[in-house]
Amino acid sequence: MRVRTSTGVKSMCEAAIVGLVLSISCEFYQVFSPVRFPTMTDVVTNAIGALAGASIWGRHLARSDKKQ
């Protein structure tokens, strides 16, 4: 398994895009579910959450690299 150690803007954008695509696919499933309904708010907040998680992880990696 390959793990990226890059903390740049490109990696954070990639994480946001992956979160966005995953969220859209989950919301698309809800279109066909009789008890659930899709909302754009879910898609946006999931993408923001993926971006925030990537940012936090990037800062953690940067801090751990400085210690070594």
C-alpha positions, 0 to 999 in steps of 0.5 A: 500500500502506498501512502502519500506524505505530501501536505500540499494544496493538491493533496487536500483538493484530491481528498475533497474531490474523493469525498465529493464523489463518494458523497454524490454516490451515496446521495444517488442511492438515496434517490431510489430509497423509499425512506431516505431523501438526498440533499445537497447540504449532505454533499457539501458538508461531506466534501468540507469534512473531507477537506478538513480531515486532509488539512488536519492530517497534513498538519499532523504529518508536517509536525511529525516531520519537524520532530524527526 
